[in-house]
Structure formats: C-alpha cells, structure tokens
Amino acid sequence: MRTLLTSTLLLLSLMALPVATAGAATPAKARIVPLTTAPPGATFLGSDGAHRIAYGTGDAWGSVTTITVLDLATGGTVAVDLPEAACTYSASPGGLGAACVSHELTDPPDPYHAYVRPWDAATWIRTPPPFPRYQYDADTLRLEGIGRAWLRFVAAGYHWPYHTFYVDRAGGRRVDDDSLSATTVASLDAPGGTRALCRPLQRSPQDAHSAYIAADTWAAFRYAKPWAIDGPALYDAFPDGTSRTVTRLLRCGTRKAVTLCRTLCRDAGLTTRLATWSAGDVGYVRDLRRGTTTTVRVAGSRVTLALVGTRVVTIVNAPGGRVLLGRLAR
C-alpha cells in the first residue's frame, strides 16, 4: 500500500471516475472524493479501522522521517513524533507501530526492538524484544499488527526472505506463524492468540500460490466470518505474471471458491460486507452481499484500496511521485 495525491487536474478527473461493475447492465459511475494532498512519495501506513489513517514521508533512501494522522470524519491532521531513527512504521486498529533494527558494528544488547503508540496516546511505548540477539539474520523488521494481547511481526533479510511471528505483550513469549495449523489463524486480541476457522475453511501453503517458496509456510489469509480471502503468496521474488499468485474468496459452509485475482495480486482487505484488492495498477471492490465487483482505474496511475470502517479509501500513485488520498463516494 503506497503513495497518493496529485495536481488539480487529477483531482478533478477523479471526481467522476467511471467504474465498471460486474453484473451491471451498464458501467456504474463511481466518484472519488479527495481527502488531502500528501507530499510526493508519501506512504500509506494503515488505519485504526474506524475513521483515522496514517501516512509517512521519507528521505531519498526510503526511510520514514515524518508521520501524519488524518481524521476522515473531521479532516483534521496531527503530526506524530518518531521514537528513534532507522525504524519501519505501520498502523493498525491497535495503534501506530515502529520496528527498529540497529546496524551498528557493535550491536547493543537488543538490536531488534519495537514501539507501540495507541491512537489517542501522546508517547511511544517500548515493547518486549521480539526475539533474542542474533536469532535471525534480519535486515528489516516490521511490526504489522497491534492487538490488545499480541503483536504481529515480519522479519525479512537477504538470508531470511520472509518470516511472520507473534509476541505476547504481557510476557514477551513468541509464537511462529508456521506453528499454527491450516485451520487456525492468529487473533491478536485474544489472550490465547489464536482463533479456529469455520468449516471447511483452511489456509493454503505458500507453494500453492507462488512458484517461489518463502520462509513462511502459509500464504496470506484474512478472515471476517463468514468470509475469508486466501492468498496471495506473502513473498514472490519474481512477480512477472508467470508465477501463480492466486487470490481466492472463501465462505463458511461451502468448498466453492471465487477467484478474485490470478497474478500480481496485492493488498487484499476484508470485512463482513466488502472485499478489496489490487492487481497491477487497478483496484477492485466486491460487494459480498450482492456478488458484484467494481473496478477502480485511473489512467497512468497505480491504484490501491484500503477498508477503513465503512469507507473505501483510495490511494493513487500518480506520475512524478504525486499522491492522492481519497475515498469512494457511497
């Protein structure tokens, strides 16, 4: 999920963007409502799942140097101070997250560490170390999910391409995603950390989605009972269209699946009413009750969609690094 925002001409063109809707006799007219203009190269970090989103801006090396929180209901923005340099940042319903890796020649006692900042808090809280010193040769550490009881991390590096694990916020206990069964998913708010899938749903292994096997056993999986999205592969070294990065929509009580995307799939989102995903430069919204799919396309730009409460936020990466944050009109 990356950059957005653009010039006045692009904003005006988005105001009445035609959108194709599967199953409709004629294409529907979708309207993108502009929200704000972010600096060139701005990066969408995530949302609180209700009415706030966060985006970051960075330097020429891709490091985030500023974070801004935008309230979709009021239009107000708040600048957020960073806890330290050399961290990766994300946002989820539990708050803002920072995962930091020290690359000093003389490593400190905890070269891997992280911070959490609840949405309404004024300070960052340092969390238990996600894993002991030298356990992984990880060049990058990301804190991708913040729950009441657990944190979700992803470690990546030249010798460790992709690995997902969870850390208990109370005691620092770590659980690898590989240790969970095909019929179990993580639940970051549950004290036990897991949730059983309804029948007959199962997660599929990475090699069912991609020709290039990653460190993680399981492909991406999103669950909002009675719906689930299985795939795509979490890590695909060569997403050139030849690998099988299939993304499927599943439902409790049936083994039938709907293929949402067959290649270059990314950034899937799910609620009990809507599913969103992107393929290449195009975004898609599926109404789960009606079974219709809307295509969101902006000429010459890359479109990504994010579900924030009942809103569908549009993230448009325009030529020249221009960025637009908007939402689909209801």
N, C-alpha and C positions, 0 to 999 in steps of 0.2 A: 504494500500500500504506500504509494509515494506521492509526490508533489502535485500542486494545483495552482490556479489563478492566472489571470491574464489581462489583456487590454480591453478597452471599452467595446471595441468591435466584437471581440469574442464573447463578452458578457451579453451583448445584445443578441448575438446569434444563438446563445443558449436559452434565451427567454422563451423561444417557441421551437424547441428541438423536436423534429418528428421522430417517433419511436414506433418500431414495428412490434405488434403484439400477436403472438402465435394464437391461432384460433379465431381471430377477429376478422370480419369481412373486409374492413379497411384499416390501414395503419392508424393507431391512436396518436393523439397529439400530446406529447409529454412536455412539461415545462420545467426547466431547471431554474430555481430561484437562487441567485447569487447570495452568498453569506458574507464573505470577506475576501480581501486580497492579501495573500501571503507573500513574503519576499521570494524572489526567484530561488528555486531549489528547495523550497520548503518540503518537509517530510511529514506525512500524516502518521502520528504515533498511536492513536487509538481513541477510545471514548469511555465514558462512565456507564454506557448502556442506557442512558436516560435522556440527557439534554446537553452534555458537555463533551467537547472533543479537544484533543491536544495536538499541536503540530510543532515541529522543531526546525530551526535553521542552523546551518553549519558553515564550516570553513571549506577551503578548496580540497581538503583531504577527506571530506565527508563526515567529520566529527560534529556532533550537535553542540552548539555553543549557546543557543537560546531556546527556551520552551515557552509557548503561549497557549493558554487555555481559553477557548471560545465557548460562551454560553449560547446555545442555539435558540433558547427561548427569549433572551433579552438582547442578544447581540453584543454583550459586554465581553471584554478580554482582560486577562490577568497574566502578567509576566511572572514566570517561575524561576527562582534562582536554582543553579545547579549545585549538587553536593560536592563534586570534585571534577577534575578533568579526566579525559580518557575513559569515558563510560558510554555504553549504549543505553538508549532510553525507549520506553514503551508506555502505553496507557491501557488500562483495563478497568472494569467496574470497581475493582478494589482500590484503585488509585494509580499514581504515577510510579514507574519502576526504573531503577538505574542499576545496571550490572557493570562492574568495573574489573579490569584486568591490569595488573601492574606489569610493565615490560622493562622495568629497571634491571640492570645487570645483577645487582644484589637484591634479590627478591625480599620483600617484607614477610612477616610471619603469615600473612593471609593475602597472597597475590590475587586471589579471586574473592570478591566481596560484593555486596549489593545494598541498595537502599530502597525504602518504600516511603511514599508520601501520599497519604489519603487525600482525596479531592478537596476536602474542606480544612485540611491542616496547613500550617504555615511553615513546617520544618520537615526535613527528611529523617527517617528512622533507619539506622543501620540494622541489618538483619543478620541472623546466624550465617557463618560461612557456608556457601553452597556445597563445597567439597574440600577435602584436605589438600594441603600443598602438594604440588607435583602429581596429583592423581591423574589428570588429563593433560595432554599437550594441546590445550585450547587457546587459540589466538583470540577468539571472540566469545564472549559470554552475554546472553540476552535473558532478561527477566521478562517473560512474555505473558504471565498471568498472575494476578494477585487475588487470592481468596481470603476469607476470614480465617481459615485454618492452614492453608498450604500455599506455596509459591511454585510456579512452573518456570523452569529454566531451560534454555537451549545452549549447549556448548558446541562450538564449531572450530575447526582449525585445519591446517594442512594435513596433519596426520589423524584428524578426528573430524570427519566431514559433517556429522550431524548427530547430536545425542540429546534426547529430552529426558528430564528428570524433575522430581518434585521434592520440596523441602518443607518439613513441618515447621511452622512458625513458632510453635511453643518450645520445641526441644531441638530443632536442627536435624532431625532424622531425615535421611534421603531415601527416596524410592525411585528406581529407574522405571521409565515407561515400558521398557522391554519386559519387566517382570509381571506386568498386568496381562490378563488373559484376553482372548479375542472378544469375549462377551462382557468386558469391563472397561469403563473409561474413568479417568480421573475426575474427581469432584472437589474443587479447591475450597469450597465452603464446608464440606463435611469433615468432622473430626477424623473419621477413618480414611478419608482421602479418595474413596472410590465410589462408583455408582454402577449397578448392574444394568445392562441394556435390556430392553423389552425383546421378547422373542418375535421373529427369529433373527434379529439383527446381530451382526458380527463385524468387527473390524477386519480389514484385509491387510495382508503383508505388503511391504513396500514393493516387492518384485512383481506384484500383481498390477502395479500401476506404472512402473518405470523399468527401462532396460538397464538402469544403473542403480545398484543396490546401495543404500545408505547405511549408516550405522544403526539407526533406529529400525526396530523390527516392523512396527506398524506405520501405515500411511496416515495422513491427516484424517481426523474424524470429528465431526461436530454433531451434537445430539441435543435436540429440543423436542422431547417426547410429544407426539408420536413420530416425529421426523428425524432423519439423520442424513448427513452428507458424508460419503466415504470417498476419500481421495482429495486432491491428487497426491502424488508422491511428495514427501517433505523436501527431498533433495534430489535434483536431477542435474547431473553435471553438463549434459548437452541437450537442452530443451529445443531441439531443432525441428520438431514436428514428427520425427521418426520414432521417438520413444512413446510408450503408452501411458501418458499422464491422464488417465481416465478419472472423471469425477462423476459419481452417481448419487441420485436421490433415493433414499430408502424410507420405508414406513413400517411401523409396528404391525404385526399380524399378517404380513404378506412377504413372499420372497421375490415379488416383482420389483424391479428397479427401473428408474428413469435415468438415462444417460444425459447429464447436463452438458458435459464438455469432454472432448476426446484428446485434445492436445493443447499445450501451452496454457493449461488451466492454472488459475491463481486466485488467492484472496476470497475464498468462499466464506459466506456468512449465513446464519440460520436463526430464525425464530419460529414460533409455532404457526406463524402466518405467512412469512416470506422467506425466500432463499435468494441470495445474491452471489454472483461470481463474475470473474472476468476471464477472457480468453484473448490473448494478443492485446489489441488496443481497445477492445469493445467490452462494455459491461452489460450484465443481464440481471433482470429481476423476475422471479417466478412467484406468482400468487398461488400459494399452496391450496387454498380453498377452491379456486376456480380452475386451476391447472393451466393458466395462461402465462406466457413468458414475454417480457418486454425487453427490447434491445435498446441500449443507450450508446449512441455513437456520435462522436464529434470529429469532423474531418480534420486530419492532420494531427490529432491529439490522442493521448493514451488515457482511457477512462478506467477508473477503479471505483467501486461502490462499497459503502460501509453501512451497516444497520446500526442505528443509534435510537433505541427505544422504538417508537413507531415511525421514525423518519428514515429515509434512504438518503444518505449523504453522498454527493458526487465529488470525486477527486479527479480533476482533469489536468494532466501534464501536457501543456501546450508547447509549441516550438519555441526555442530560445530560452528554455528554462522557466517560462511563465507558468503560473499556477492559479487555479480557480478552485475554491471550496464553495460548494453549493448544496442544494437538496432538491429532490424531485418534488414537484408540487403534488398535493394529494388530489 
